[in-house]
Amino acid sequence: MTKKSGSIDAIIFDFGRVIQRGINGDSFLWAMYGIGRDLARSVGRKYWQDFGRGKISESEYCLNIFKELYIDDSPQWFINCCRGANHLEMEGTGEIIKRLKAQKICLALLTNHTKEWLEEAKLTFKLEEIFQVIVASCYCGYMKPEPEIYQIMLKKLGTNPSRTIMIDDKESNLKPARALGMQTILFESAEKLEKELELLHIL
C-alpha cells in the first residue's frame, strides 16, 4: 500500500477477484475434457485481449478456444459455466463498499471485462447503483495496465490523483496508477482491505 495523509475524494475498485470471485475457464475445460489447465489458460489468454477490448463476441471467443483445443462440441455449456461464475461474490468486499457508500465517498469501477459478462454483472451486483463511474476495457478499447484506461477514469472522475485510491488484486495494475499519482492498495482479502482503509482513517 502507498500511504499519504489527507482526505480522499474517490476510491476506484477492480472487479474480478476483488468484488467478484473471478472466472476460471481453464478449470471448466479440465473438469469436462481433461485438458491441462496451463494449456487451456494459454489458449484463453491468446483470445482474451480481443474479447476484453470488445473486438470479438462471447461466442467467437469460446469457439476460437474450442477450435484451437480440437474440442468437437458445442461451447454453450462452457458459456453457461463462465456466466454462472460471473455471479459469485467475493466474501466481505460488499460490506466494505456499503460502509464507504454510506460515507458519501465517490466510488468507481475500473475493470478489464467483456460486454456480455459485464452487462450481466451490472444486474447481479447492481453496479450502476453502487459506482458513480464505470470504465471497462470492452467499451474504451484499452486494458489495464495500459496507462490510457487510468487516464480515462481520472478524466471521468475529475479528481486529483493524489486524493484518489486504486484497489486491485494485481500489482502490475497498480504501477500505472502510482505513476499517475494515485494512492494504491493491493487487494488480498476483504479483511486486509478493511485494515488498510482503517490505517488511512477512511473506515
N, C-alpha and C positions, 0 to 999 in steps of 0.2 A: 504493500500500500504506500502511496505517496501522500504525505500528510501536510496540510497547510492550515493555518489559522484563518478565522473569518467565517462569515456566513456562506451558505450555499444557495445558489439560485435554481439549479436544476440537477437532477440525477438521471443519467442515461443507463438503462438496463439492456443487456444482451437477452436473448430469448432462450435458445436451446441450451440446456444444461445449466440454466440459471432460473428460469421461470418454468420451463417445460423440460422434461427429463431427457429429451433427445430421441432421435430416430436412428436405430442401428439396423439398417437394411442387411448388412453382412450377416447378422445373427439369424435373420429370417431365411436367407439363402442357404446357410449352413444347416439349419434345422430341417429344411424341406428337401434339399438335394445333396447335402454333404459337401458342398463347395467350401473350400478353405476360406476362412474369414479374411486372411491377408489378401488373397486373390480377389475376393468379392469386393473388399474395401478399395483396392487399387482400381478396379474397373469402375466402381461407383464414382470415385473421385475424378476419373477421366471425363465423365459427362456432367459432373456436379457444377462445374464452372458455368456452362451454358444454361443448365437448369436453374441455377441460383441467380443468374443475371436476367432470367426471363426470356432467353433466346429459344428454348425448346420447352415443350409442354411436359406435363407429368407422364403422359402416355409414351411420348417419344423417349424420355429419359429411361423409363422402365424397359421399353422394347430394345433400346440400344444395349442395356445391360444384359438382357436375356440373350440377345443375338451374339454378343461377344463371348458370353459364357456357354454358348451352344445349348441353351435350355429350350427345348421344343415344347413349350407350354404357354398358356395364356398368362400374362403378367398381372391379371386382375387381382388375384389373391395377394400378390406382393403389394400392389397399390393399397388394398384394403388393410393390410398389416401396417404399412407405413402411416396410413391415415389414422389407424387406431392408436398407434404410439404417439401421434401428434397431439393426443388429448390428455396425456399423462402429465400431471403437475409435479414439479419439484417441491418436495416437502419443506414447508416453512417459509419459503420466499413470499408467498401470497400474503401472509400475515405481516411481514415487514413492509410490503408495499402498502397495505391498508393503513399502517401506522404513519408512513410517510405522506400518504394522501391526506390523512386527517390533519397534518401539519401544513397543508396548502403548499407543499413543495412541488414545483413543476417536475413531472415525471415524463421521460421519453423512452422510446424503444428503438434500438439500432440493431438490426438483425440481418444475417445472411440467410435468406429464406426464399421459398418458391411461391409463385402466385397461388396455386391450388391449395397448398398446405397452409399458407398464411391466412387465406380467406377463411378457412375452417377454424384456424386457431383464434381468429378475431372473434368468432362467435362463441367458441368454447370458453375462452379466458376473458371475454368481454374487454378486449384490448383497447378498443376505441373509447371505452368509458373510463379506463384507467389512465391511459397515456395521452398527454396533450399533443405530442408529436410522435409520429411513427415513420422511420426511414428504413426501407427494406431494399435489399440488393436487387430483388426481382423487378422493382419499379424504377430504380435510379440507374441500374446498369453497372454499378460499382460494388465491390465486395470488400469487407474487412479482410486484411489490414491495409487496403489501398487508402491513401490519405483523403481522396476526394469524397468518400462516403462520410467521413467525420466532418469535413468542411460543410457538406450539405446539411448535416444535422445541426451544427453550430449556427449556420445561417438561418435555419428554420426556427431555432430556439431564440436567437437574438441575445444570448447571454455571454458574459465574459468567460472565456475558457477557464480562468483561474478560479472561478466560482461555480464550476461545473464538475461533477464526478461521473466517471465512466466505470461501469461494473461489467466485467466479462470473465468467462472461465478460461480464457486463453491469454497467456502473457503476450503472445505475438500480436494480439488485437489491442492490447493496451499501450504498446510502444508508440504508435502513431498518435494516440490520444495525448500522451505525455508530451510528445514533440510539439503538439499544438497548444500546450499549456494547461491541459486538463489534469485534475487530480484523478487517480485511478485506484480501484480495488480489484484484486484478483479473487474471483469467486471460487471458493472451495466447498462451502456448505452454508446453509442459511444461518446456522449458529455462529459461524465465524464472521459472516457478513454483519450480523447484528452487533457483534462485539466491535468490529471495525467502525461501524456507524456511531456506536456509543462513544468510542475514543474521539471521534470528530464532533461529539456533542450534537449530533443530528437526531439520535433516538434517545 
